[in-house]
Amino acid sequence: MVANHRYLGVQLDSARKADKNGLDKLIRKASSVVGAEQLKVQQVAEARILNKLASIMTNPTHPLHALKVIKNSTFITPVAPAVRQVPPLRQIAKVTCSHCNLQLNRKNYKTHIRRKHVDSFEVVSRERHLACQCIDPKNGVFAVEKSFHGPATPIHVIKKTWGPTQKIVCELNQCQLNAEFAVRSRILPFECHHLRSLSYCPRSESKVPVLSEESLVLMVQNKWFGEERKASLIQRQKEADAEGVPLSLELTIGGPPAKYHISVYEPKVSYYSRLQRTIVAYDSKKNSWHCPCAKPKQACKHKAIGKWHLFQTKRHLFRRLKSTDSEGTLPPQLTSEQDGSQREEGNYPPRDKGVERMLKYIAANKKLPAEIPQALIQQSRDAHVLNGYPRHLIPKETRCTECDCMLSDPVLITSKGRILSANSVIEGNYFITSCFSYLKSNHDATFNS
C-alpha cells in the first residue's frame, strides 16, 4: 500500500545499504553523547508506518479507512520498541578559574592556565613576587621559591652585577633555555621571574651561624655520626672557609612549616649542584631527609651537614623518646635519623641472620605463657570496652639482651600497623630499637618490637 517512505532524505526502499549503515553509525555516535540508546533508521521507519496505519484506522473520514486491507490489519495501536537505558555517566569534577571565572574540567585546568593566563603567572611586582632570601651576598647567591603555585620548593639563583666576574643565571633548565633563546634573538635584558623577584628581596641582616666542632664531637658521642664522617665534615668546612662561602644556611622561605630547608655548599658542579650549592630538606613530621644527590633512605655528606646545622641551631629536634605504650607521652617530633654508615633505616626489614636473631629473641622474651594470668585477660577486656588499646607501640627495653649495650632511639617502621581483636581492628604506629654494637660490627641489628 505504502510504496515509498522517506526519512531524513533517504528513500528506504531504494536506498543503498552503505547509506543506511552511515546513518546508523551517526545514530550510535549520538547515543553515546546523550547517554541513551537511540532507534536505528529501519526501526524509526517501521514505527512511523505503524503510527500512520493506526491513525487511518481510528479516523473514519480518512479516504483509506474503508479499505478491506486496512480493516483486516491487526495493527490497532503503534508499538514502540523498548529503549534500553544506558547507565548515567560518571560525574566530572568541575573547577572555576580564578582569573576568568570559567568553569571547566579539573583535568583541563593546568592546560587552560598555561594557554590563557601564562602572562598573569609570570608578572612580577611589589604586590606579587616570589619569596627570596640572600645566601651569599659576596657572590650574589640567592634562594627563590620555584613557582607561584604548588609546593613552595626553593631553588638557587645567582645575580652578581659587580666586580670583574659578573654572572646572572638560574639553575632551572627551562629558565636557562629561555635565556639562551633570548640571547640568540638579541633580547639581551631578559630575566626569568625568579631573577626579577630579587628586586624585592629583603636585606639580609642575620649572621650566618658558624658550625662548631664541639657540637660535632657531641654528635659523635651520642652515636649520630662516626669518626670517619666527622673528619669529612670538618674537611668540607675548611674548603668552604677557604672559598669564603657559608657551609650551610637555613632558609626562611619554602614550606610547609614542619619542613626545614638548608642550603649546603658543594664544591663540585653536578646535576644537583649547578651553582655549587644544593638544598637539603628535613620533614619533622615524617622524620625523613631529602637530598637530590641520594635516595630517600641513603646517607650522604649533604644530609650530614644538614643534621650538624640543625643539631646546633634546633637541638629540640634531636631529643630522645622515652619507651612507653602511652599515646599521650609521644612527642610531636620524632628523633632525627642516624648516620648512613650505621644503616639507620636500611636495617629493616631484617635479612637472614637478622631474622634468625629476631625469632630467637621473640621466642625467649615474647612467648605467650601456657596459662595467661586472669588479670591480663581482664585488662584486655577492659581495654576493648574503653577503646584503650595503645596506638603507639614503642619498645620498653633500653639495653640489648645479648651484649647489654644501649639501644638506639625508637625508629618508626610503619604508621599503619594493625592490632586484630575479636571485634575490631586498631591502627597505630610501630617502632623498633637497634643495638649499635652489632651495627658497628657489620651484623644485623637486634629488634625489640
C-alpha positions as CSV (number, residue, x, y, z in Angstrom):
1,M,0.0,0.0,0.0
2,V,2.7,2.4,1.1
3,A,5.3,2.1,-1.6
4,N,7.8,4.6,-0.5
5,H,8.8,6.1,2.8
6,R,11.2,9.0,3.2
7,Y,13.2,9.5,6.4
8,L,16.0,12.1,6.7
9,G,16.2,12.4,2.9
10,V,16.7,8.7,2.3
11,Q,14.3,6.6,0.3
12,L,14.3,3.4,2.2
13,D,13.1,1.0,-0.5
14,S,15.8,2.1,-2.9
15,A,18.5,3.4,-0.6
16,R,21.9,1.8,-0.7
17,K,23.0,-0.3,2.2
18,A,26.0,1.9,2.7
19,D,23.8,4.9,3.2
20,K,21.7,3.1,5.9
21,N,24.9,2.0,7.6
22,G,26.2,5.5,7.6
23,L,23.1,6.8,9.2
24,D,23.1,4.0,11.8
25,K,26.7,4.9,12.7
26,L,25.8,8.5,13.2
27,I,22.9,7.5,15.4
28,R,25.2,5.3,17.6
29,K,27.5,8.2,18.0
30,A,24.7,10.4,19.1
31,S,23.6,7.7,21.6
32,S,27.0,7.8,23.3
33,V,26.8,11.6,23.6
34,V,23.3,11.8,25.1
35,G,23.7,8.7,27.3
36,A,20.7,6.8,25.9
37,E,20.3,4.3,23.1
38,Q,18.5,5.7,20.0
39,L,16.5,3.8,17.4
40,K,18.0,2.8,14.1
41,V,16.8,4.1,10.7
42,Q,14.8,0.9,9.9
43,Q,13.2,0.9,13.4
44,V,12.1,4.5,13.1
45,A,10.7,3.9,9.6
46,E,8.6,0.9,10.8
47,A,7.4,2.8,13.8
48,R,6.2,5.7,11.6
49,I,4.3,3.3,9.3
50,L,2.6,1.7,12.3
51,N,1.6,5.1,13.6
52,K,0.2,6.1,10.2
53,L,-1.8,2.9,9.9
54,A,-3.2,3.4,13.4
55,S,-4.3,7.0,12.6
56,I,-6.1,5.8,9.4
57,M,-8.0,3.0,11.4
58,T,-9.1,5.4,14.1
59,N,-10.2,8.2,11.6
60,P,-13.5,7.3,9.7
61,T,-13.2,10.4,7.5
62,H,-9.9,9.2,6.0
63,P,-10.3,8.0,2.4
64,L,-8.4,4.8,3.1
65,H,-10.5,4.0,6.2
66,A,-12.9,1.8,4.1
67,L,-10.2,-0.3,2.5
68,K,-10.6,-4.0,3.4
69,V,-6.8,-4.3,3.8
70,I,-6.8,-1.7,6.5
71,K,-9.8,-3.2,8.3
72,N,-8.3,-6.6,8.4
73,S,-5.0,-5.3,9.7
74,T,-4.0,-6.4,13.2
75,F,-2.3,-3.1,14.0
76,I,-4.5,-1.1,16.2
77,T,-2.0,0.9,18.3
78,P,1.5,1.8,17.4
79,V,4.0,-0.5,19.0
80,A,7.2,1.3,20.0
81,P,10.3,-0.9,20.6
82,A,11.7,-0.9,24.1
83,V,14.6,1.5,24.6
84,R,17.4,0.2,26.7
85,Q,18.6,2.7,29.3
86,V,22.3,3.4,29.4
87,P,23.6,4.0,33.0
88,P,24.4,7.6,33.6
89,L,28.0,8.7,33.0
90,R,30.4,9.4,35.9
91,Q,30.1,13.0,37.1
92,I,33.1,15.0,36.1
93,A,34.7,17.3,38.7
94,K,34.5,21.0,37.8
95,V,36.7,23.9,38.9
96,T,36.4,27.6,38.4
97,C,39.3,29.6,37.0
98,S,40.4,32.3,39.4
99,H,41.3,34.6,36.6
100,C,38.3,34.5,34.2
101,N,35.7,32.6,36.3
102,L,35.3,30.0,33.6
103,Q,34.0,26.6,34.7
104,L,36.0,23.7,33.2
105,N,37.0,20.1,34.0
106,R,39.6,19.8,36.7
107,K,42.0,17.8,34.4
108,N,42.0,20.7,31.9
109,Y,42.7,23.4,34.5
110,K,46.5,23.4,34.1
111,T,46.3,23.5,30.4
112,H,43.8,26.3,30.5
113,I,46.2,28.3,32.8
114,R,49.2,27.7,30.5
115,R,47.3,28.7,27.4
116,K,45.2,31.6,28.5
117,H,46.8,33.1,31.7
118,V,50.5,32.3,31.4
119,D,51.3,36.1,31.5
120,S,49.5,36.5,34.8
121,F,51.6,33.9,36.4
122,E,54.9,35.4,35.3
123,V,54.1,39.1,36.1
124,V,56.3,40.2,39.0
125,S,55.5,43.2,41.0
126,R,55.8,44.6,44.5
127,E,52.5,43.1,45.4
128,R,53.1,39.7,43.7
129,H,56.5,38.2,43.6
130,L,58.3,35.0,44.6
131,A,59.7,34.9,48.2
132,C,63.5,35.1,48.1
133,Q,66.4,35.1,50.6
134,C,70.1,36.1,50.3
135,I,72.5,33.3,51.0
136,D,75.9,34.7,50.0
137,P,75.9,38.5,49.5
138,K,79.6,38.4,48.4
139,N,79.0,36.2,45.4
140,G,75.4,37.1,44.8
141,V,73.8,33.8,45.6
142,F,70.1,33.8,46.5
143,A,67.3,31.3,47.2
144,V,64.0,31.8,45.5
145,E,60.7,29.9,45.6
146,K,60.3,27.8,42.5
147,S,56.8,28.8,41.4
148,F,53.8,30.9,42.4
149,H,51.6,27.8,42.8
150,G,52.2,24.3,44.0
151,P,54.7,23.3,46.7
152,A,56.9,26.1,47.9
153,T,60.2,24.5,47.0
154,P,63.3,26.8,47.0
155,I,65.9,26.9,44.2
156,H,69.3,28.7,43.8
157,V,70.0,31.7,41.5
158,I,73.0,33.9,41.1
159,K,72.7,37.6,40.3
160,K,76.1,39.3,40.6
161,T,76.4,42.6,38.7
162,W,79.6,43.9,40.2
163,G,83.3,43.1,40.0
164,P,85.2,41.5,37.2
165,T,83.2,38.3,37.2
166,Q,79.6,39.2,36.7
167,K,77.1,36.4,36.5
168,I,73.3,36.2,36.2
169,V,71.9,32.6,36.0
170,C,69.0,30.5,37.3
171,E,69.6,26.8,37.9
172,L,66.3,25.6,36.3
173,N,66.6,24.1,32.9
174,Q,63.6,25.9,31.4
175,C,64.9,29.3,32.5
176,Q,68.3,28.6,31.0
177,L,66.8,27.6,27.7
178,N,64.7,30.7,27.7
179,A,67.8,32.8,28.4
180,E,69.8,31.2,25.6
181,F,66.9,31.8,23.2
182,A,66.7,35.4,24.2
183,V,70.4,35.9,23.5
184,R,70.0,34.3,20.0
185,S,67.1,36.6,19.4
186,R,69.1,39.6,20.7
187,I,66.8,40.2,23.6
188,L,69.7,41.0,26.0
189,P,67.9,42.3,29.1
190,F,65.9,39.0,29.5
191,E,65.4,37.7,33.1
192,C,63.2,34.9,34.3
193,H,60.6,35.6,37.0
194,H,63.0,34.1,39.6
195,L,65.6,36.7,38.9
196,R,63.1,39.5,38.6
197,S,61.8,38.7,42.1
198,L,65.2,39.5,43.5
199,S,64.4,43.2,43.1
200,Y,62.1,42.8,46.2
201,C,64.4,40.6,48.2
202,P,64.7,41.8,51.8
203,R,68.1,42.9,53.2
204,S,69.9,40.1,55.0
205,E,70.8,41.3,58.5
206,S,71.1,38.0,60.3
207,K,74.6,36.5,60.7
208,V,75.4,33.1,59.2
209,P,75.9,30.6,62.1
210,V,79.3,29.1,62.2
211,L,79.1,25.3,62.9
212,S,81.4,24.5,65.8
213,E,83.5,21.4,66.2
214,E,82.3,20.9,69.8
215,S,78.7,20.2,68.6
216,L,80.1,17.7,66.1
217,V,82.1,16.0,68.8
218,L,78.9,15.8,70.9
219,M,77.0,14.2,68.0
220,V,79.7,11.6,67.7
221,Q,79.5,10.8,71.4
222,N,75.7,10.4,71.0
223,K,76.2,8.0,68.1
224,W,74.7,10.3,65.5
225,F,78.0,10.2,63.4
226,G,81.1,8.2,63.2
227,E,84.7,9.4,63.3
228,E,85.1,9.0,59.6
229,R,82.0,11.1,58.9
230,K,83.3,13.7,61.4
231,A,86.6,14.0,59.6
232,S,84.9,14.5,56.2
233,L,82.6,17.2,57.6
234,I,85.5,19.2,59.1
235,Q,87.3,18.9,55.8
236,R,84.3,20.3,53.9
237,Q,84.0,23.2,56.4
238,K,87.7,24.1,55.7
239,E,87.0,24.1,52.0
240,A,84.0,26.4,52.4
241,D,86.1,28.8,54.6
242,A,88.9,28.8,52.0
243,E,86.4,29.9,49.3
244,G,84.8,32.5,51.6
245,V,81.3,31.0,51.3
246,P,78.9,29.8,54.1
247,L,78.9,26.0,54.6
248,S,75.2,25.8,55.5
249,L,72.3,28.2,55.9
250,E,68.8,27.5,57.0
251,L,66.2,29.0,54.6
252,T,63.3,31.0,55.9
253,I,61.4,30.5,52.6
254,G,59.6,27.4,51.4
255,G,57.1,25.3,53.2
256,P,55.3,23.7,54.9
257,P,56.2,24.9,58.4
258,A,57.2,21.4,59.6
259,K,59.8,21.2,56.8
260,Y,63.3,22.7,57.1
261,H,65.3,23.6,54.0
262,I,69.1,24.0,54.4
263,S,71.4,25.3,51.6
264,V,74.6,23.4,51.7
265,Y,77.9,24.2,49.9
266,E,79.1,21.7,47.3
267,P,82.4,22.4,45.6
268,K,81.8,20.2,42.6
269,V,79.4,21.2,39.8
270,S,76.9,18.5,39.1
271,Y,73.2,17.9,38.1
272,Y,72.2,18.6,41.7
273,S,74.6,21.5,42.4
274,R,74.8,23.5,39.2
275,L,75.6,26.7,41.2
276,Q,77.9,24.9,43.7
277,R,75.1,24.6,46.3
278,T,72.3,22.1,46.9
279,I,69.2,22.2,49.2
280,V,68.6,19.5,51.8
281,A,65.2,19.2,53.3
282,Y,64.1,17.6,56.6
283,D,60.5,16.8,57.3
284,S,59.9,16.7,61.1
285,K,56.5,15.1,60.8
286,K,57.7,12.1,58.7
287,N,61.2,12.2,60.2
288,S,62.8,11.9,56.8
289,W,65.6,13.6,54.9
290,H,65.7,14.5,51.3
291,C,68.8,15.4,49.2
292,P,68.8,15.5,45.3
293,C,72.1,13.6,45.2
294,A,70.9,10.5,47.1
295,K,67.9,8.2,47.6
296,P,65.5,8.9,50.5
297,K,67.0,6.4,52.9
298,Q,70.6,6.7,51.7
299,A,73.1,8.8,53.7
300,C,75.2,11.5,52.0
301,K,77.5,14.3,53.1
302,H,74.9,17.0,52.5
303,K,72.4,15.3,54.8
304,A,75.1,15.0,57.4
305,I,75.9,18.8,57.2
306,G,72.2,19.5,57.5
307,K,72.0,17.4,60.6
308,W,75.0,19.1,62.0
309,H,73.4,22.5,61.3
310,L,70.0,21.6,63.0
311,F,71.8,19.9,65.9
312,Q,73.5,23.2,66.7
313,T,70.5,25.6,65.9
314,K,67.5,23.4,66.8
315,R,68.6,20.9,69.4
316,H,65.0,20.0,70.3
317,L,64.6,18.1,67.1
318,F,67.2,15.6,68.3
319,R,65.7,14.8,71.7
320,R,65.3,11.1,72.6
321,L,62.0,9.3,73.0
322,K,61.0,7.5,76.3
323,S,59.9,3.9,76.0
324,T,56.2,3.9,76.7
325,D,53.0,2.5,75.3
326,S,51.0,5.6,76.1
327,E,49.9,7.8,73.2
328,G,49.9,11.0,75.3
329,T,53.7,10.9,76.0
330,L,54.6,10.7,72.3
331,P,56.4,14.0,71.4
332,P,55.2,15.8,68.4
333,Q,58.6,15.5,66.6
334,L,60.4,12.2,66.4
335,T,64.1,11.7,66.8
336,S,66.4,12.6,63.9
337,E,67.8,9.9,61.6
338,Q,71.1,8.2,62.4
339,D,74.1,8.5,60.1
340,G,74.0,6.3,57.0
341,S,77.2,4.5,58.0
342,Q,75.2,2.9,60.8
343,R,72.4,1.8,58.4
344,E,69.8,3.8,60.3
345,E,66.7,2.8,58.3
346,G,68.2,0.4,55.9
347,N,68.3,-2.4,58.6
348,Y,64.5,-3.0,58.3
349,P,63.1,-5.3,57.2
350,P,65.8,-7.7,58.6
351,R,67.6,-10.3,56.5
352,D,68.9,-13.8,57.1
353,K,70.9,-13.5,60.4
354,G,68.7,-10.6,61.5
355,V,65.6,-12.7,61.1
356,E,67.1,-15.6,62.9
357,R,68.2,-13.5,65.9
358,M,64.8,-11.7,65.9
359,L,63.0,-15.0,66.1
360,K,65.2,-16.2,68.9
361,Y,64.6,-13.0,70.8
362,I,60.8,-13.3,70.4
363,A,60.8,-17.0,71.4
364,A,62.9,-16.2,74.5
365,N,61.3,-13.0,75.7
366,K,57.9,-12.5,74.0
367,K,56.4,-16.0,74.1
368,L,52.9,-16.3,75.5
369,P,52.7,-18.4,78.6
370,A,50.7,-21.6,78.6
371,E,48.3,-20.2,81.1
372,I,47.5,-16.5,80.7
373,P,47.0,-14.7,84.1
374,Q,43.4,-13.7,84.8
375,A,44.4,-10.1,85.5
376,L,45.9,-9.8,82.0
377,I,42.7,-11.2,80.4
378,Q,40.6,-8.7,82.4
379,Q,42.9,-5.9,81.4
380,S,42.4,-6.8,77.7
381,R,38.7,-6.9,78.1
382,D,38.6,-3.5,79.8
383,A,40.8,-2.0,77.0
384,H,38.3,-3.3,74.5
385,V,35.3,-1.8,76.3
386,L,37.0,1.5,76.9
387,N,38.8,1.6,73.5
388,G,42.1,1.8,75.3
389,Y,44.3,-0.2,73.0
390,P,47.7,1.5,72.6
391,R,48.1,3.5,69.4
392,H,51.9,3.7,69.6
393,L,53.8,0.5,70.3
394,I,57.3,1.5,71.5
395,P,59.8,-1.0,72.9
396,K,60.3,-0.8,76.7
397,E,63.8,-2.3,76.6
398,T,66.7,0.2,76.8
399,R,69.6,-2.3,76.7
400,C,70.4,-5.2,74.4
401,T,69.5,-8.6,75.8
402,E,72.7,-10.1,74.2
403,C,75.5,-7.6,74.8
404,D,73.9,-5.3,77.4
405,C,74.7,-2.2,75.3
406,M,72.5,0.8,75.0
407,L,69.8,0.5,72.3
408,S,69.2,3.2,69.7
409,D,66.3,5.6,69.8
410,P,62.9,4.1,68.6
411,V,62.6,4.3,64.8
412,L,59.2,4.4,63.2
413,I,58.8,1.5,60.8
414,T,55.1,1.9,59.9
415,S,52.3,4.2,60.7
416,K,49.6,1.7,59.5
417,G,50.2,-1.1,62.0
418,R,47.1,-3.1,63.0
419,I,46.0,-4.9,66.1
420,L,43.4,-7.6,65.2
421,S,40.9,-8.2,68.0
422,A,37.8,-10.4,68.0
423,N,35.5,-7.4,67.1
424,S,37.7,-4.6,65.7
425,V,40.9,-3.6,64.0
426,I,43.1,-1.0,65.8
427,E,45.6,1.0,63.7
428,G,48.7,2.7,65.2
429,N,52.4,3.4,64.9
430,Y,55.0,0.7,65.4
431,F,58.6,1.4,66.4
432,I,61.8,-0.7,66.7
433,T,65.1,-0.2,68.5
434,S,68.6,-1.4,67.4
435,C,71.8,-2.4,69.0
436,F,74.7,-0.2,67.9
437,S,77.4,-2.8,68.7
438,Y,76.0,-5.1,66.1
439,L,75.7,-2.3,63.6
440,K,79.3,-1.4,64.0
441,S,80.4,-5.0,63.6
442,N,78.5,-5.2,60.3
443,H,75.9,-7.5,61.8
444,D,72.1,-7.2,61.6
445,A,70.5,-5.4,64.5
446,T,68.5,-6.9,67.3
447,F,64.9,-5.7,67.0
448,N,62.9,-5.4,70.2
449,S,59.4,-4.9,68.9
